[in-house]
Amino acid sequence: MNMLPEQLQTYLGPDAQHALVIGEEGLQFNNTPLTVNTLGDTTHTNQAYFQQVMQRTVQPLTTYRPADDTLVIELAAEVVVEQPLHVIYVHHEAVFRRHVLFVAQPFSEAKIIEHHIIADAHQPMLIEQTLEVIVRDEAKLEYASFDAFAEMAQLQMSRFGIVERSATLTWSLGSFSSGDTQTENITQLVGAGATCQSTLMTIGMGEQKQTHLVRIDQLAPYTSGVITNHGVMRERSQGNFDGIGFIEKGAHQANAQQESRFMVLDDQAKATTNPILLIDEYDVTAGHAASVGRVDEETLYYLQSRGLSNHEANALVTLGFLMPLIETVSDERLREKLLHVIETKVSQHV
């Protein structure tokens, strides 16, 4: 067991038991049940998953990285980890590109929390990350990532998932950075009874531009795909949600649901949401809801009549709008950290 650097242990908290640090110094482990290899050194079975979803789905953010630049992180079959597994990326260079393949083997269970730490917050940065997550038969994986980079960092995040028979993948994602952000999250349910739930929260401020694509393809019977996106746009920011649910012919008794909602707090802020259902099978359940609206003036008036400033009232309304999604985060410490990030974000003036 290698001990984490003191500053990282402080960042994660004293109760953090499992951590993997990925930085320019290489890899550091702290009591983690994960194994890490390059793509060339992993099993042929794992290699077969490499870029599988990416090759089927061509999107503008997709970055094809050389195979020898890919890390393969693996959770062995039937390993059940009760405490969160922390995966920490430490950024030193002006341009960061990383491709990671994460494989949860059959009957394994874990909760992954992804962190990003920038060594120099005042240095302009471009962060391009591609993550592929494979959840094999009857495995259960929660994957959480909440970014909060300064305005000097631009983000392009591509996340892909494959979920096999009776397996479950839960995405809990938050985009709270100040720079321009593009993300795509595409999951394919390829085994009968596979389940994916994707939750995304975002706050836009200043001149920021955000675009987010979330797609779940249901390619087998008895699958369930649920997409929930909530965003708040302030000042002159612009935000866009594209939510796509696809049910392939033959995927009978599948369930596809999605909800995308934006709240716009200022006259110059803009938001759009595009819910799309593509259904090629009759025996299914599907539905979607989408809205873009302004905060209720009576609510603001009431809060200000109780002594809050306009800025404080807007911050409280923002927190209330995102709270239903915050409460879905299962890890208590992560939920507290997320609340702190959001409270800090909404208290800012531009």
C-alpha positions as CSV (number, residue, x, y, z in Angstrom):
1,M,0.0,0.0,0.0
2,N,1.4,3.4,-1.0
3,M,0.3,6.4,0.9
4,L,-1.2,9.3,-0.9
5,P,0.5,12.7,-0.8
6,E,-0.7,14.7,2.2
7,Q,-2.5,17.3,0.1
8,L,-4.5,14.7,-1.8
9,Q,-5.5,12.9,1.4
10,T,-6.7,16.2,2.7
11,Y,-8.6,16.8,-0.5
12,L,-10.3,13.4,-0.4
13,G,-10.9,13.4,3.4
14,P,-9.6,11.1,6.1
15,D,-12.1,8.4,5.4
16,A,-11.0,7.8,1.8
17,Q,-9.7,4.3,1.6
18,H,-9.2,3.6,-2.1
19,A,-7.5,5.9,-4.6
20,L,-5.7,5.9,-7.9
21,V,-3.7,9.0,-8.9
22,I,-2.9,9.6,-12.6
23,G,-0.3,12.3,-13.2
24,E,3.0,13.2,-14.8
25,E,4.8,11.2,-12.1
26,G,3.0,8.1,-13.3
27,L,0.5,6.1,-11.2
28,Q,0.1,6.1,-7.4
29,F,-2.1,3.7,-5.6
30,N,-3.7,3.7,-2.1
31,N,-5.1,0.3,-1.1
32,T,-7.1,0.0,-4.3
33,P,-8.6,-3.2,-5.7
34,L,-8.1,-1.9,-9.2
35,T,-5.5,-3.2,-11.7
36,V,-4.1,-0.8,-14.3
37,N,-2.4,-1.7,-17.6
38,T,-1.8,-0.2,-21.0
39,L,-4.0,-1.5,-23.7
40,G,-1.3,-3.7,-25.1
41,D,-0.7,-5.4,-21.8
42,T,-4.3,-6.2,-20.9
43,T,-6.3,-9.2,-21.9
44,H,-7.6,-9.8,-25.5
45,T,-11.2,-9.6,-24.1
46,N,-10.6,-6.1,-22.8
47,Q,-8.8,-5.1,-26.0
48,A,-11.9,-6.1,-28.0
49,Y,-13.9,-3.4,-26.2
50,F,-11.5,-0.6,-27.2
51,Q,-13.4,2.2,-29.1
52,Q,-16.3,-0.2,-29.7
53,V,-19.0,2.4,-29.1
54,M,-16.9,5.2,-30.6
55,Q,-16.7,3.3,-33.9
56,R,-20.5,2.9,-34.0
57,T,-21.2,6.5,-33.1
58,V,-19.5,9.3,-34.9
59,Q,-19.7,12.5,-32.9
60,P,-17.8,15.8,-33.3
61,L,-16.1,15.5,-29.9
62,T,-14.8,11.9,-30.5
63,T,-11.1,11.8,-30.3
64,Y,-9.4,8.6,-31.5
65,R,-6.3,8.1,-29.4
66,P,-3.4,5.7,-30.2
67,A,-3.8,2.4,-28.5
68,D,-0.5,2.7,-26.7
69,D,-1.8,5.9,-25.1
70,T,-4.7,4.2,-23.4
71,L,-4.9,3.1,-19.8
72,V,-7.0,0.1,-18.9
73,I,-8.5,0.1,-15.4
74,E,-10.1,-3.2,-14.3
75,L,-12.2,-4.3,-11.4
76,A,-12.0,-8.1,-11.1
77,A,-15.0,-10.4,-11.3
78,E,-17.1,-10.8,-8.1
79,V,-15.2,-8.1,-6.3
80,V,-17.6,-5.9,-4.3
81,V,-16.2,-2.6,-3.0
82,E,-18.3,-0.9,-0.3
83,Q,-16.2,2.3,-0.1
84,P,-15.8,4.8,-3.1
85,L,-12.9,4.3,-5.4
86,H,-11.3,7.6,-6.2
87,V,-9.6,8.2,-9.6
88,I,-7.7,11.4,-9.5
89,Y,-6.2,13.1,-12.6
90,V,-3.5,15.7,-11.8
91,H,-3.0,18.2,-14.7
92,H,0.3,19.9,-15.2
93,E,0.6,20.5,-18.9
94,A,-1.2,23.1,-21.0
95,V,-2.8,20.4,-23.1
96,F,-4.1,17.2,-21.4
97,R,-5.3,14.3,-23.5
98,R,-6.1,11.0,-22.0
99,H,-8.0,7.8,-23.1
100,V,-9.1,5.5,-20.3
101,L,-10.9,2.1,-20.6
102,F,-12.6,1.0,-17.4
103,V,-13.9,-2.6,-17.2
104,A,-16.1,-3.8,-14.4
105,Q,-16.0,-7.6,-14.7
106,P,-19.1,-9.9,-14.1
107,F,-20.8,-9.7,-10.7
108,S,-18.5,-6.9,-9.5
109,E,-19.8,-3.8,-7.7
110,A,-18.2,-0.4,-7.2
111,K,-18.7,3.3,-6.9
112,I,-16.1,5.4,-8.9
113,I,-15.6,9.1,-8.1
114,E,-13.5,10.9,-10.7
115,H,-11.5,14.0,-9.7
116,H,-9.5,16.5,-11.6
117,I,-6.8,18.7,-10.0
118,I,-5.0,21.5,-11.9
119,A,-1.5,22.3,-10.7
120,D,-1.6,25.9,-12.0
121,A,-5.1,27.3,-12.1
122,H,-3.9,30.5,-13.8
123,Q,-2.4,28.6,-16.8
124,P,-4.6,28.3,-20.0
125,M,-5.5,24.7,-20.5
126,L,-7.2,22.4,-23.0
127,I,-8.5,19.2,-21.4
128,E,-9.6,16.4,-23.7
129,Q,-10.6,13.2,-22.1
130,T,-12.2,10.0,-23.5
131,L,-13.5,7.5,-21.1
132,E,-15.0,4.1,-22.0
133,V,-16.8,2.2,-19.3
134,I,-17.7,-1.5,-19.8
135,V,-20.1,-3.1,-17.3
136,R,-20.2,-6.8,-17.8
137,D,-22.9,-9.3,-16.9
138,E,-24.7,-8.6,-13.7
139,A,-22.1,-6.0,-12.5
140,K,-23.2,-2.7,-10.9
141,L,-21.2,0.5,-11.4
142,E,-21.8,4.0,-10.3
143,Y,-19.6,6.6,-12.0
144,A,-19.6,10.2,-10.6
145,S,-17.7,13.2,-12.0
146,F,-18.2,16.8,-11.2
147,D,-15.8,19.3,-12.8
148,A,-15.2,22.8,-11.5
149,F,-12.3,24.2,-13.5
150,A,-11.5,27.9,-13.6
151,E,-12.2,30.0,-16.7
152,M,-8.7,29.4,-18.1
153,A,-9.5,25.7,-18.8
154,Q,-11.6,24.5,-21.8
155,L,-13.1,21.1,-21.6
156,Q,-14.0,18.4,-24.1
157,M,-15.2,15.3,-22.3
158,S,-16.3,12.2,-24.1
159,R,-17.8,9.3,-22.1
160,F,-19.0,6.0,-23.6
161,G,-20.6,3.0,-21.9
162,I,-21.4,-0.6,-22.8
163,V,-23.8,-2.4,-20.4
164,E,-24.2,-6.1,-20.7
165,R,-26.8,-8.6,-19.4
166,S,-28.6,-7.6,-16.2
167,A,-25.9,-5.1,-15.5
168,T,-26.4,-1.5,-14.2
169,L,-24.5,1.7,-15.0
170,T,-25.3,4.9,-13.2
171,W,-23.8,8.2,-14.4
172,S,-23.8,11.1,-12.0
173,L,-22.2,14.1,-13.8
174,G,-21.9,17.8,-13.1
175,S,-20.5,20.6,-15.2
176,F,-19.6,23.6,-13.0
177,S,-16.5,24.8,-14.7
178,S,-16.2,28.5,-15.8
179,G,-14.6,27.9,-19.3
180,D,-16.3,26.7,-22.5
181,T,-17.4,23.1,-22.1
182,Q,-18.5,20.4,-24.5
183,T,-19.5,16.9,-23.3
184,E,-20.9,13.8,-24.8
185,N,-22.2,10.8,-22.9
186,I,-23.2,7.8,-25.1
187,T,-24.2,4.5,-23.6
188,Q,-25.3,1.3,-25.3
189,L,-27.4,-1.4,-23.5
190,V,-26.4,-4.5,-25.3
191,G,-27.6,-7.3,-22.9
192,A,-31.1,-8.2,-21.9
193,G,-32.2,-6.5,-18.7
194,A,-29.3,-3.9,-18.8
195,T,-30.0,-0.6,-17.1
196,C,-28.5,2.9,-17.4
197,Q,-29.5,6.0,-15.5
198,S,-27.7,9.3,-16.5
199,T,-28.0,12.4,-14.4
200,L,-26.3,15.7,-15.5
201,M,-26.3,19.1,-13.7
202,T,-24.8,22.3,-15.0
203,I,-24.5,26.0,-14.3
204,G,-23.4,28.5,-16.9
205,M,-22.1,32.0,-16.1
206,G,-20.4,35.0,-17.7
207,E,-19.7,34.5,-21.5
208,Q,-19.5,30.7,-21.1
209,K,-20.8,28.3,-23.8
210,Q,-21.8,24.8,-22.9
211,T,-23.1,22.0,-25.1
212,H,-24.1,18.6,-23.7
213,L,-25.2,15.4,-25.6
214,V,-26.6,12.5,-23.6
215,R,-27.6,9.4,-25.6
216,I,-28.7,5.9,-24.5
217,D,-29.1,3.2,-27.2
218,Q,-31.2,0.2,-26.1
219,L,-30.2,-2.7,-28.3
220,A,-31.7,-5.6,-26.3
221,P,-35.0,-6.6,-24.6
222,Y,-36.1,-5.6,-21.1
223,T,-33.6,-2.7,-20.9
224,S,-34.2,0.6,-19.2
225,G,-32.6,4.0,-20.1
226,V,-33.3,7.1,-18.1
227,I,-31.8,10.5,-18.9
228,T,-32.2,13.5,-16.5
229,N,-30.6,16.9,-17.3
230,H,-31.0,20.1,-15.3
231,G,-29.2,23.3,-16.1
232,V,-29.1,27.0,-14.9
233,M,-27.9,29.7,-17.2
234,R,-26.9,33.1,-15.8
235,E,-25.6,36.4,-17.1
236,R,-24.6,36.0,-20.8
237,S,-24.0,32.3,-20.8
238,Q,-25.4,29.9,-23.4
239,G,-26.3,26.3,-22.8
240,N,-27.7,23.4,-24.9
241,F,-28.9,19.9,-24.0
242,D,-29.4,17.2,-26.6
243,G,-31.0,14.1,-25.1
244,I,-31.5,11.0,-27.4
245,G,-33.2,7.8,-26.5
246,F,-33.0,5.0,-29.1
247,I,-34.7,1.6,-29.0
248,E,-33.7,-0.8,-31.6
249,K,-36.1,-3.2,-33.4
250,G,-36.4,-6.4,-31.3
251,A,-35.7,-4.6,-28.0
252,H,-39.2,-5.4,-26.8
253,Q,-40.4,-4.3,-23.3
254,A,-37.7,-1.6,-23.2
255,N,-38.2,1.6,-21.2
256,A,-36.8,4.9,-22.4
257,Q,-37.4,8.1,-20.4
258,Q,-35.8,11.5,-20.4
259,E,-36.2,14.9,-18.8
260,S,-34.2,18.0,-19.7
261,R,-34.9,21.3,-18.0
262,F,-33.2,24.7,-18.2
263,M,-33.8,27.7,-15.9
264,V,-32.7,31.0,-17.3
265,L,-32.0,33.7,-14.7
266,D,-30.9,36.7,-16.8
267,D,-32.2,38.4,-20.0
268,Q,-29.1,37.8,-22.0
269,A,-28.6,34.2,-21.0
270,K,-29.8,31.6,-23.6
271,A,-30.7,27.9,-23.4
272,T,-32.1,25.2,-25.7
273,T,-33.0,21.6,-25.1
274,N,-33.7,19.0,-27.8
275,P,-35.4,15.8,-26.6
276,I,-35.3,13.1,-29.2
277,L,-36.9,9.6,-29.1
278,L,-36.0,7.1,-31.9
279,I,-38.2,4.0,-31.5
280,D,-38.0,1.0,-33.9
281,E,-40.0,-1.4,-31.7
282,Y,-43.7,-1.4,-30.8
283,D,-43.7,-3.2,-27.4
284,V,-42.0,-0.5,-25.4
285,T,-42.6,2.3,-22.9
286,A,-41.1,5.7,-23.7
287,G,-41.6,9.4,-22.8
288,H,-39.8,12.7,-22.6
289,A,-40.2,16.1,-21.0
290,A,-38.3,19.3,-21.8
291,S,-38.6,22.9,-20.7
292,V,-36.7,26.2,-20.8
293,G,-38.1,28.9,-18.5
294,R,-37.3,31.9,-16.4
295,V,-37.4,32.0,-12.6
296,D,-40.8,33.0,-11.3
297,E,-40.9,36.7,-10.4
298,E,-43.2,36.2,-7.5
299,T,-40.8,33.8,-5.9
300,L,-38.0,36.3,-6.2
301,Y,-40.2,39.0,-4.8
302,Y,-41.1,36.9,-1.9
303,L,-37.5,36.0,-1.1
304,Q,-36.4,39.6,-1.4
305,S,-39.3,40.7,0.9
306,R,-37.7,38.4,3.5
307,G,-34.5,40.4,3.4
308,L,-32.5,38.6,0.6
309,S,-30.8,40.6,-2.1
310,N,-31.7,39.8,-5.8
311,H,-28.4,37.9,-6.1
312,E,-29.0,35.9,-2.9
313,A,-32.5,35.1,-4.1
314,N,-31.3,33.8,-7.5
315,A,-28.7,31.7,-5.7
316,L,-31.3,30.1,-3.5
317,V,-33.6,29.4,-6.4
318,T,-30.7,27.8,-8.3
319,L,-29.9,25.5,-5.5
320,G,-33.5,24.5,-5.1
321,F,-33.8,23.8,-8.8
322,L,-30.8,21.4,-8.8
323,M,-31.5,19.9,-5.4
324,P,-33.6,16.9,-6.7
325,L,-30.5,15.8,-8.7
326,I,-28.1,16.5,-5.9
327,E,-30.0,14.2,-3.6
328,T,-29.6,11.3,-6.1
329,V,-25.8,11.3,-5.4
330,S,-25.5,8.3,-3.1
331,D,-22.1,9.1,-1.4
332,E,-22.7,11.5,1.5
333,R,-19.2,13.1,1.4
334,L,-19.4,13.7,-2.4
335,R,-22.9,15.1,-1.9
336,E,-21.5,17.6,0.6
337,K,-18.6,18.5,-1.7
338,L,-21.1,19.0,-4.6
339,L,-23.2,21.3,-2.5
340,H,-20.1,23.4,-1.6
341,V,-19.1,23.6,-5.3
342,I,-22.6,24.8,-6.3
343,E,-22.9,27.3,-3.5
344,T,-19.5,28.7,-4.4
345,K,-20.5,28.9,-8.1
346,V,-23.8,30.6,-7.6
347,S,-22.3,33.1,-5.1
348,Q,-19.9,34.5,-7.7
349,H,-20.4,37.8,-9.4
350,V,-19.2,38.5,-13.0
